[in-house]
Amino acid sequence: MLREPSCPRCGRRVRPPGLWTSAWQCAAHGPVAPLQPPREPGETSLDLVLDAAQVPVWLPWPLPVGWVVTGFAHAGDERSGALGIAVALSGPAPLGGVGEMAFVAEDPGVGLGARLAGLIGPDPGAGFDKGPPELRVRHGGHDIPMWSVDTGGARTAVYAGEAYASWLWLVLSPADTGVLTCELSGLRDLRDRVDGATLPPPFGAPSPFLEAALRPVDDE
């Protein structure tokens, strides 16, 4: 059975728009951009995400050696478009085993990045960007600073920043996959189909990290 949309902040099922409101409603968080079920990796899923995208669709570029795209998730509906987008990747972790990462772009207040990071959210929180940034990535000739976000002991390494009026999140699991950030020098917005960037990224098997992190709380 197909899953219904859920709250991007907590995973509860949401009520669709009705006579008195055009917004999806979460019992705990009020009006939200509904989180759609994760999409499997592939060109068809990518095209659907790109068609709906109202925020960047970030991908590290060049990709770390051996890493592939393993799924997509987005928050929003047909009326709003995708106001939050996650791109998941998997590959060899620097210290052994399999690592997972997800890049998220979202409008303020959506909560998708915080959900993947294991935070209450919906945003990184006041003061997260005090001090020098721990990571810088480049896009379009500009540096994008990112700061480490305290996850309170979660098994993830999380960085957040701001780019083009949207939050930018990087979530890495397990936390020691964060060593990989030294290899992340640039970002590609998959909406840009110029300068030879029309080829789709390499795809792998669906991401268990994305599926587990975004499972609805009442999903059987």
N, C-alpha and C positions, 0 to 999 in steps of 0.2 A: 504494500500500500504506500502511496506517495505521502511523504511528510508534509505537514502544513507549515506555514511560516511561524517563526518563533521570535521572541524578544532577543535582540542582539546583546543585551546586557546581562540577562539572567537565564535565558533558555525556556522561559514559560511560553505556552501557546498564547497567541494574540488574537484579539477580536478584529474582524475586518471592518472597514468603514461602513457606516449605516446612514440612517436618515439625518442624524444630528451631528455627525462628524465625518470628515473626509480622511481622518487619520486612523491607522491601526492602533489598537489600545492594548497595553500590558496592564494586568491587574496591579502590578507592583510599581511600574515606572511610567504609567500614563502613555501619551502618544509616542510612538517609536517608528523608526524605519524598519519594517519587518525583515528579519533575517531569513533568506531563502535557503533551502537545503544545499549543502555543498555540491558542486559540480565536479564530475570526473575530469581528469586531464585529457586534453585533445583539442583539435582545431575548432570543432563545433562548439564546445563549451567556451573557448576563448572568444569566438566571434559573438556569442550571445552576451558575454560579459562586456565586450567592447561596445556593442550596440547600446547597452544600457548605461555605460559609465558616465558619471558626472564628476568623477575624481580620477586622478592618475591610476594607472594599472602598472604598479612598479615591479621591476625585475632587476636583480643585480646583473650588471653587464660589464665585463664578460662574466659568465657563470664560473663559479669555482669548479675545478676539475672533478668530473664525475657526477655533478649535481644536475638534477632534472626537475621540471615542473610536475607537481603531483596533485594539483587540484586548485579549485577556485571557490570562493564564497562571496556573496554580496548581500548588502542590506538595502532595501528599497522595494518599490513596487512599480507597476507600469506607469503610474502617474508621475512619480518622483524621479524615476530612473535609479541607478545604483549610487547611493550616497556614501557607501562604505564598501571597499573591495579588498579582499585578501587573496594573495597569490602564495600558494604553498609549494615548497621545494624539499626534496630529500636528496641525500648523498652521503659520502663517507665522512664521518666525523673526524676531526683532526687527531683525537686521542683514541680512536678505534670505535668500531661499531657504526651504526647508522645515525645520522643527524637529521634533524628537521628544522626548517625555518619558514617563517611566513612574513611577507611584507604586506602592510596594511596602509591604505590611504582612506581617509574618511573625513566627513564634515564634523565639526565640533559637536559633541553630545551624542553621536551615534552609538558608541560603546563597543564596536566590534574588536578594535585593537586591545582594549582593556580586558575583554572577555578571553581572548586568546592568551593574554599575558597572565590571567588568573587574578586580576585586580577587580575591586568593586566598581571602579570607574565612575563615569564613562570616559574620562580623559586622564592624562598622566598625573594630574594633581598639581596644586600650586607649589611653585618653588623647585620643581623637578629639574629645571634648566639653570640653576644657580651654579656658578663655577664654570670652568672650561669644558667644552664638549669632549666626550670620550671617543667619538667617532665622527668622521666627515666623509660624506659620499658626494659625488659630483653628478650633475645633470645639466645639460645645456650650457656647459661652461661655468656653472656656478657651484660653489660649495654649499652643501646642506649639512649643518651641524646637528648631531644627535647626542643625547645624554642618556646615561644609564638610569633605568627606573627601578627603584626598590620594589621587589615583588614579595617581600616578607617571607623569604625562604622557599618560594616555589621552585620547581625543578626546571626553570627557564632562565635564560638571560634575555633582558628586554632593553631596548633602546627606543627613544621617541624624539621627534623633532617636528618641525613645521616646514612645509613646502607647498607653494602655490595655494595658500590659504586653506590647506588641509593638513590634518595631523598625518604624520608619517611614523609608523611603528615598524620595528624589526623584533620578532620574537624567535628565539633559538632554543631548541630542546634536543637533548638535555642541556643543562646550563653550560657545561664545558665546551659545547659547540661554539660558544662565544669566542673561542680562540680564532675561529674562522673570520672574524671581523677584520683581521689584518689583511685579508685577501679581497675585501669588498671595497673597490675603489670608485665604482660608478653605478648609476642606475639608468635603466631604459624604461621609458613609458611606452607600454605596448600599444597605446593609442597612436603613437607616432609611426607612420608608415612611410618614412622618408630616409634618405641617406643609406639605402641598402638594408634597412631594418624591416623589410617586409616579410622575411622568412620567419616562420613561427619558431618558438623555442623548442628544445627537446622535451618530450613528455615521458613520464614514467608511470608506475602503478599508482593508484589512488593513495592519498596521504592518510595514514592512520591517525596522525596527530590532528589534522584538521577535522576529521570525522569525530574523534573523541572529544576534542575541546569544544565543539559546537553542537553536541548532541542535546536535543531538547530534554529538559529535566523530567518530563513525564513520558519520554519515549520508552516504549517497551522493547 
